[in-house]
Amino acid sequence: MDYESINCGQLDRTFIGKSVSAYGWCRRIRDHGGKLFIDMGDRFGETQLVFESQAKELADKLGKEYVIQAFGKVKKRDEDTVDRSIATGGVEIFVEKFEVVSTSLPLPFELIDEKSRSLANEDLRMKFRYLDLRRRQMIKNIEFRDIITKQIRKYFWDNGFMELETPTLVKDTYETGSRTFIVPSRLSKNAYYSLAQSPQLYKQLCMVGGIDKYFQIARCYRDEDQRIDRQPEFTQVDIEVSFRNEEYIKCLIEELIKAIFKQALHNDTRIDFPVLQYKEAMEKYGSDKPDLRFDSMIFDITGEMKSSGYNVLKRIIESKGFVKAAAFPADFSANSGGSRLNKQYMLKLIETAKGFGLKGLTWLYAAHGKIESDPMSISESIGSDVCDSLMQKMRLRDGDIIIIGSDLSERLLLEALGKLRKLVGDKLQKYNKEYAFAWITDFPLFDKDEVTGKLKPAHNPFTAPTKDTEKYLDSEPEKVIARQYDIVLNGEEIGGGSIRIHDPELQKKSLSVIGMDQSAISSTFGFLIDALSYGAPIHGGIALGLDRFISMLFNSENIRDFILFPKNHKQESLLDSAPTKISKKRLLSDYNIKQEDIE
């Protein structure tokens, strides 16, 4: 008999009466006396198998996650047994014969849906990642990543870009960026490669080489402290173009995102890309990656508070400090403990603010057309006139919560209120939209290191200054504005880029500002300076964090769920126990590394 080969998600009512064969894993096994039911699954879905008579006796020996090939006839399910939650739920295969491809040990955890309370902890699932990948939710995650990646590739191919590969083993340029992973060279004694933090320098060299439109789905490596949205090895969508300005690159990315929403997410929602200058974003939202799903902004109320009688704030102002406030539509009631923002939560928020380094934090609320507090003595000491001014300036309504912060450092105050704004906004979840994008521009070219006081690149040392601020490089470099642009989604940076320096002398000057002398510039970036000296085009680009972008499109905070074999928060691979120690004998014999060789 001829059997039509199918996958486990393919069956529907059009197959009724046909003889089919399918491979899969035995997911669930149920013995109903005269019949044995097995849900057989693969990455495409699940199909119910029915074993009767002699086939049932043989199938009794099957276990969970055994791999089998089943042969049989497709029949319509009884109406009261139809499973409408899956595509194959209206039919089943009555097994005529089957073969066991492989058996399985008892499972270390159940392969259940993520919504179940019984889902195994993440470390265990990472140790047995090959099992975790069989779960329907993980399959959906990986398939979603594949769909988005294909869409990205198609978009750039259609727009005339060449997909290229830059080196992974590169020269160590530790003066810039994060800590690098180093790789010893076997052939060059006491010499090392770095794993590329990004393709930055090499995509610039592509532009010098005349390749005017480059893109790459690039693997990158950074030795950073781990977070839920960060991995030591990650993937970037890397782009570089010649003879274009920042507006072209921003438009390119906007159209890419619109294409992804329409074609991959089947979402025709209008997407806006407001542009905020760095200074404006910090003053209004306390962040250079503001979450614009909610409207709450930060207000400078230092002037209003000068006439306040609240001594905690007055002392800060008298010391030439700052007072700023943010308001949230919390529907707060002083007599209700059920609100998401109740007194208990606000007191915890004050403790959180201390961890951000704030000198003072006060909370108030609007009720009956005026500002009140708990205890009332706070609003009373602030004064009714000041409170009335705040009601008007911040456009407060009854039920709003007001958070007031103060500090001697305006930047610290803004950043702390920005973090609190994000915490409270996520707590309330009163979002105006599901996805809120924004461009942030006009960053300072340099930042001051809080520990050393030295200047460092705010983006990277290859970012071009704006023409009107380039003149400050020699005298007041902190005034120099970068031709940098970051794209933000829901309060997270998903990409950053810039127009690059194409003049070799300007590049050397920019590197000297961050403390590199001519010898260091030559030894570290000499190959780039040389390349720029042979007729370099105007060029610029951007890199999108693919892992983070995909997880956010899927409304997940954990990028590990969208990476095949991720590392944990200690940069460990629980699957294969990497990193592992290497014997001194091997380091010496294979790599010529001795203790006295380490300078």
C-alpha positions in Angstrom: 0.0 0.0 0.0 1.2 3.5 -0.8 1.2 6.0 2.1 1.4 9.7 1.5 4.1 11.3 3.6 3.0 14.2 5.8 4.2 16.2 8.8 2.4 16.4 12.1 0.7 19.8 11.4 -0.5 19.0 7.9 -3.6 17.0 8.4 -7.0 18.4 7.9 -10.4 17.1 6.7 -9.2 16.9 3.0 -7.1 13.9 4.1 -10.1 11.9 5.4 -10.0 8.4 3.9 -6.4 8.7 2.7 -3.5 6.5 3.8 -0.6 8.5 5.3 2.7 8.1 7.1 4.4 10.6 9.5 7.4 10.8 11.7 7.2 12.4 15.2 7.7 12.4 18.9 5.2 10.7 21.3 4.1 13.8 23.3 1.2 12.5 25.3 0.0 8.9 25.7 -3.5 8.0 26.9 -4.8 4.5 27.5 -8.6 4.4 27.2 -9.1 0.7 27.6 -9.8 -0.7 24.1 -7.9 2.2 22.4 -4.5 3.9 22.9 -4.3 7.6 21.9 -0.9 9.2 21.2 -0.4 12.9 20.4 2.6 12.8 18.0 4.4 16.1 17.4 7.0 17.8 15.4 7.8 21.4 14.7 4.8 21.8 12.4 2.2 20.7 15.0 0.5 17.6 16.5 -1.5 14.8 15.2 -3.6 12.3 17.2 -2.8 8.6 16.6 -5.3 5.9 17.5 -4.0 2.3 18.2 -6.4 -0.6 18.3 -6.1 -4.4 18.8 -2.7 -5.8 18.0 -1.2 -2.4 17.3 -2.3 -1.3 20.7 -0.5 -4.2 22.4 2.7 -3.2 20.6 2.2 0.5 21.3 1.9 -0.2 25.0 5.7 -0.3 25.1 6.0 3.2 23.8 7.2 6.1 26.0 7.2 9.9 26.0 9.4 11.4 23.4 10.0 8.1 21.6 10.5 8.9 17.9 8.2 6.8 15.7 7.0 6.5 12.1 3.3 5.8 12.0 1.3 4.4 9.0 -2.4 4.5 8.8 -5.7 5.8 7.5 -7.1 9.3 8.3 -10.6 9.3 9.8 -12.9 12.1 10.9 -13.1 12.5 14.7 -16.4 12.2 16.5 -17.9 15.7 16.9 -17.7 15.6 20.7 -13.9 14.8 20.5 -12.9 17.5 18.1 -10.0 19.7 19.4 -10.6 23.1 17.9 -7.4 24.5 19.5 -5.2 22.9 16.9 -5.3 22.8 13.1 -5.4 19.0 13.0 -8.0 18.6 15.7 -10.8 17.4 13.4 -9.1 14.3 12.2 -7.0 11.4 13.5 -4.8 8.6 12.1 -5.9 5.0 12.8 -2.5 3.3 13.0 -2.1 0.1 10.9 1.7 -0.2 11.5 4.5 1.8 13.1 8.2 1.7 13.6 10.2 2.9 16.6 13.0 5.1 15.3 14.6 5.8 18.7 13.7 5.6 22.4 14.0 8.3 25.1 15.3 8.4 28.7 12.8 9.7 31.3 12.5 13.4 30.7 14.2 15.9 33.1 11.1 18.1 32.8 7.7 18.1 31.1 7.6 19.7 27.6 4.6 21.8 28.5 3.4 25.2 27.4 5.1 28.2 28.9 1.8 29.4 30.5 1.7 26.4 32.8 2.8 26.9 36.4 4.7 23.7 36.2 7.2 25.1 33.6 10.7 24.0 34.6 13.2 26.7 35.8 15.3 28.3 33.1 18.6 26.9 34.1 17.3 23.3 33.8 15.7 24.1 30.4 19.0 25.7 29.2 20.9 22.6 30.3 18.6 20.4 28.2 18.0 23.1 25.5 17.5 20.5 22.8 14.5 19.3 24.7 13.2 22.8 25.5 13.3 23.6 21.8 10.6 20.9 21.2 8.0 22.9 23.2 5.4 24.6 21.1 6.2 28.1 22.5 9.9 27.7 21.7 9.2 26.5 18.2 7.0 29.6 17.7 9.8 31.8 19.0 12.5 30.3 16.7 10.1 30.3 13.7 9.3 34.0 14.4 13.0 34.8 14.4 13.4 33.0 11.1 10.5 34.9 9.5 11.8 38.3 10.6 15.4 37.5 9.5 14.2 36.3 6.0 12.1 39.6 5.7 15.2 41.7 6.6 17.4 39.9 4.0 14.8 40.3 1.3 14.3 43.9 2.1 18.0 44.8 1.7 18.5 42.6 -1.4 15.5 44.3 -3.0 17.1 47.7 -2.2 20.4 46.8 -3.9 22.5 45.9 -0.9 25.2 43.3 -0.9 25.2 40.7 1.9 28.9 40.4 3.0 30.8 38.8 5.8 33.5 40.6 7.8 36.1 38.9 10.0 35.3 37.5 13.5 39.0 37.2 14.5 40.2 40.8 14.5 42.8 43.2 15.9 42.3 44.1 19.5 41.3 47.8 19.9 40.5 47.8 23.6 40.6 51.6 23.8 37.0 51.6 22.5 33.8 50.0 23.5 33.3 47.2 26.0 35.6 44.4 27.1 36.6 42.1 24.4 37.0 38.3 24.3 40.6 37.4 23.3 41.8 34.4 21.3 45.5 33.3 21.5 47.3 32.7 18.2 49.1 29.4 17.9 51.6 30.6 15.3 52.4 34.1 16.6 53.9 33.8 20.1 52.3 36.0 22.8 49.9 37.5 20.3 46.1 37.5 20.4 43.1 38.1 18.3 39.9 39.7 19.6 36.4 38.5 18.8 34.8 41.3 16.9 32.5 43.5 19.1 30.9 44.6 15.8 31.9 44.8 12.1 32.4 48.6 12.5 35.9 49.2 11.1 35.5 46.5 8.4 32.3 47.8 7.0 33.9 51.2 6.8 36.8 49.6 4.9 34.1 48.2 2.5 33.0 51.7 1.8 36.6 52.8 1.1 36.7 49.8 -1.2 33.8 51.1 -3.3 31.1 48.7 -2.0 28.5 51.4 -1.5 25.7 49.3 0.0 26.6 46.7 2.6 24.6 44.6 5.0 25.3 41.7 7.2 23.5 39.5 9.8 26.5 39.7 12.0 27.6 37.8 15.1 29.1 40.1 17.7 30.9 39.4 21.0 31.1 41.6 24.1 32.3 40.7 27.6 29.6 42.7 29.4 27.7 42.1 32.6 24.6 40.1 31.7 21.0 41.2 31.8 17.8 39.7 30.6 18.2 41.5 27.3 21.9 41.0 26.9 24.2 38.1 25.8 28.0 37.8 25.4 27.4 36.7 21.8 24.6 38.3 19.9 23.4 39.2 16.4 23.2 42.5 14.7 21.7 43.7 11.5 24.6 45.7 10.3 24.2 48.3 7.5 26.7 50.8 5.8 26.2 53.0 2.8 28.3 55.6 0.9 27.3 59.1 -0.3 24.2 59.2 1.8 23.2 61.3 4.9 21.4 60.4 8.1 18.0 61.1 6.6 18.5 58.4 4.0 19.5 55.8 6.7 16.6 56.7 9.0 14.1 56.4 6.1 15.7 53.1 5.1 15.1 51.7 8.6 11.6 53.1 8.9 10.6 51.4 5.7 12.2 48.1 6.8 10.2 48.2 10.1 7.0 49.0 8.2 7.6 46.1 5.9 8.2 43.8 8.8 5.0 44.8 10.5 2.9 44.5 7.3 4.4 41.4 5.8 5.7 39.4 8.7 3.4 40.5 11.5 0.4 41.1 9.3 -0.1 44.4 11.2 -1.3 47.4 9.3 -1.2 49.8 12.3 0.2 53.2 11.4 3.7 53.5 12.8 5.1 56.9 13.6 8.8 57.8 14.1 9.0 61.0 16.0 12.5 62.6 16.3 13.7 63.9 19.6 17.0 65.6 20.3 19.1 64.1 23.0 18.7 67.2 25.2 14.9 67.2 24.7 14.6 63.5 25.5 16.6 63.8 28.7 14.7 66.9 29.9 11.2 65.5 29.1 11.7 61.8 29.9 14.9 61.5 31.8 16.3 59.0 29.3 17.9 58.9 25.9 15.7 55.9 25.1 12.3 57.1 26.3 9.2 54.9 26.4 6.6 56.9 24.5 3.7 54.4 25.0 2.6 56.7 27.8 2.5 60.5 28.0 3.9 61.3 31.4 6.7 63.9 31.2 9.2 65.4 33.6 8.7 69.1 34.6 11.3 71.4 36.0 9.6 72.9 39.1 12.7 74.4 40.7 11.3 78.0 40.2 8.0 77.1 41.7 9.6 75.4 44.7 11.7 78.4 45.6 8.7 79.9 47.5 7.8 76.6 49.0 8.0 76.0 52.8 9.1 72.4 52.4 12.6 72.5 53.9 13.8 69.2 52.3 13.4 70.8 48.9 14.4 74.3 49.9 17.8 73.2 51.1 18.5 71.5 47.8 17.5 74.7 45.9 19.6 77.0 48.2 22.6 74.7 47.4 22.0 75.5 43.7 20.3 72.1 43.1 17.3 71.2 41.1 13.7 70.0 41.7 11.8 68.1 39.0 8.5 66.2 38.9 6.6 63.7 36.9 2.9 62.9 37.1 1.0 59.6 36.4 -2.8 59.0 35.8 -3.0 56.4 38.6 -6.7 56.8 39.7 -5.2 57.1 43.2 -7.5 57.3 46.2 -6.1 57.9 49.7 -8.6 55.5 51.1 -8.1 52.7 48.7 -5.4 50.0 49.0 -6.5 48.3 45.8 -4.9 50.8 43.4 -1.8 49.8 41.5 -0.1 52.9 42.9 -1.1 52.8 46.6 0.8 54.3 49.6 2.7 51.1 50.2 4.0 51.0 46.6 5.0 54.7 46.8 7.0 54.1 49.9 8.8 51.3 48.2 9.5 53.6 45.3 11.2 56.1 47.6 13.6 53.3 48.7 14.2 52.5 45.0 15.0 56.1 44.3 17.7 56.0 47.0 19.4 53.3 45.1 19.5 55.6 42.1 21.4 58.1 44.2 18.7 60.8 44.7 19.1 63.2 47.6 15.3 63.4 48.0 12.0 62.0 46.7 8.5 63.1 47.6 5.2 61.9 46.4 1.8 63.7 46.3 -1.5 63.1 44.6 -4.3 65.2 43.1 -7.8 65.1 44.7 -10.8 67.4 44.8 -9.0 69.8 42.4 -6.0 70.3 44.5 -2.7 68.6 45.6 -2.8 66.5 48.8 -0.3 64.3 50.5 -0.1 61.5 53.1 0.7 62.8 55.6 -1.0 66.1 54.9 1.8 68.0 56.5 3.9 67.7 53.3 1.4 69.4 51.0 0.7 72.0 53.7 4.4 72.9 54.1 4.7 73.2 50.3 2.0 75.7 50.3 -1.4 76.1 48.6 -0.1 78.7 46.1 2.8 76.5 45.0 0.4 73.5 44.8 -2.0 75.4 42.6 0.9 76.4 40.3 1.8 72.7 39.9 -1.7 71.8 39.2 -1.8 74.2 36.2 1.8 73.6 35.0 1.6 69.8 35.0 -2.1 69.8 33.9 -3.0 67.5 36.8 -6.4 65.8 37.3 -7.9 64.1 40.3 -6.4 60.7 40.9 -3.0 61.7 39.4 0.2 60.7 41.4 3.0 63.3 41.4 6.6 62.2 42.1 9.0 65.0 43.0 12.7 64.5 43.0 15.6 66.8 44.0 19.4 66.7 43.7 22.4 68.8 43.2 23.2 67.1 39.9 20.7 67.8 37.2 21.8 64.8 35.1 21.6 62.4 38.0 18.1 63.7 38.9 16.8 63.4 35.3 18.2 59.9 34.9 16.8 58.8 38.2 13.3 60.2 37.4 13.6 58.6 34.0 14.1 55.2 35.6 11.2 55.8 38.1 9.0 57.0 35.2 9.7 53.8 33.4 9.0 51.7 36.5 5.7 53.4 37.3 4.6 53.4 33.6 5.2 49.7 33.3 3.4 49.2 36.6 0.3 51.1 35.4 0.4 49.8 31.8 -1.8 52.6 30.6 -0.3 52.6 27.2 -1.6 54.7 24.3 -0.1 52.2 21.8 1.5 48.8 21.7 4.6 49.8 19.8 6.2 53.3 20.2 9.2 54.1 18.1 11.4 57.2 18.2 14.6 58.5 16.8 17.0 60.2 19.2 19.5 62.6 17.6 22.1 65.3 18.4 24.0 63.4 21.1 27.2 64.8 22.5 30.1 63.3 20.7 32.0 62.7 24.0 31.0 61.7 27.5 33.0 62.3 30.7 34.0 59.2 32.6 32.5 59.5 36.1 35.5 57.7 37.7 38.5 59.1 35.8 37.0 62.4 34.5 38.4 61.7 31.1 36.5 62.1 27.9 35.3 58.9 26.1 33.3 58.4 22.9 29.5 58.6 23.5 28.9 56.3 20.6 32.1 55.2 19.0 35.3 57.2 18.1 34.5 57.0 14.4 31.4 59.2 14.6 31.6 62.4 12.7 30.9 65.7 14.5 28.3 68.2 13.1 29.8 70.8 10.9 28.7 73.7 13.2 30.3 72.1 16.3 33.4 70.6 14.8 35.2 73.9 15.7 35.0 73.0 19.4 37.1 69.8 19.1 40.3 71.6 20.1 39.0 74.0 22.8 35.7 72.7 24.3 35.1 69.1 23.1 32.2 68.5 25.4 30.2 71.0 23.2 30.7 68.9 20.1 27.5 67.3 18.8 27.6 63.9 17.0 26.0 63.0 13.8 24.5 60.1 15.7 21.0 58.6 15.6 19.5 55.9 17.8 16.2 54.2 17.2 14.1 53.4 20.3 11.2 51.0 20.8 9.1 51.0 24.0 11.9 52.4 26.1 14.7 50.2 24.8 17.4 51.1 22.2 17.1 48.6 19.4 19.6 50.3 17.1 22.2 52.9 16.8 24.3 54.5 14.1 26.1 57.5 12.8 27.7 59.3 9.9 31.4 58.3 10.1 34.5 60.4 9.9 36.0 60.1 6.4 38.8 62.6 6.8 42.0 61.0 8.2 43.2 64.2 10.0 39.8 64.7 11.6 39.8 61.0 12.7 43.2 61.4 14.4 42.1 64.6 16.1 38.9 62.9 17.4 41.0 60.0 18.8 43.4 62.4 20.4 40.6 64.1 22.3 39.9 60.7 24.2 43.6 60.6 25.2 45.3 58.6 22.5 48.7 59.9 21.5 50.0 59.6 17.9 51.8 56.3 18.8 48.7 54.7 20.2 46.6 55.9 17.2 49.1 54.5 14.8 49.5 51.1 16.5 45.8 50.7 17.2 44.0 52.3 14.3 46.8 52.8 11.8 45.1 50.6 9.2 41.9 52.7 9.3 43.8 56.0 9.0 45.8 54.6 6.1 42.5 53.5 4.4 40.9 56.9 4.9 44.0 58.5 3.3 43.2 56.8 -0.1 40.1 58.7 -1.1 37.4 57.7 1.4 33.7 58.4 0.5 31.2 60.1 2.8 29.6 57.1 4.6 27.5 56.1 7.5 25.4 53.2 8.8 23.5 51.7 11.6 23.2 48.4 13.5 20.0 46.9 14.9 20.1 44.5 17.7 18.3 41.5 16.1 17.8 39.5 19.3 16.3 42.4 21.3 14.2 43.7 18.4 12.6 40.2 17.8 11.9 39.6 21.4 10.2 43.0 21.7 8.1 42.4 18.6 7.0 39.2 20.3 6.2 41.2 23.5 8.9 39.3 25.5 11.6 40.8 27.7 13.8 37.7 27.6 16.0 37.5 24.5 17.3 34.1 25.6 13.9 32.7 24.5 14.7 33.7 20.9 18.3 32.4 20.7 19.0 28.7 20.0 21.7 28.1 22.6 22.0 31.1 24.9 24.3 31.7 27.9 23.0 32.4 31.4 23.7 35.5 33.5 27.2 34.2 34.3 28.0 33.8 30.6 27.9 30.1 31.1 26.6 27.5 28.6 24.8 25.1 30.8 24.3 22.7 27.9 28.0 22.0 27.3 29.6 23.5 30.5 31.5 26.2 28.6 33.7 28.0 29.6 36.0 25.2 30.8 39.5 25.3 32.1 42.5 24.5 29.8 45.5 22.7 31.2 48.8 24.6 31.5 50.4 21.9 29.4 48.0 22.5 26.6 48.4 26.3 26.9 52.1 25.9 26.6 52.3 23.2 23.9 49.5 24.4 21.6 49.6 28.2 22.2 53.1 28.9 23.5 51.5 30.8 26.5 53.7 31.0 29.6 53.1 33.0 32.7 56.3 35.1 32.1 54.9 35.9 28.6 52.0 37.9 30.0 53.0 41.5 30.0 
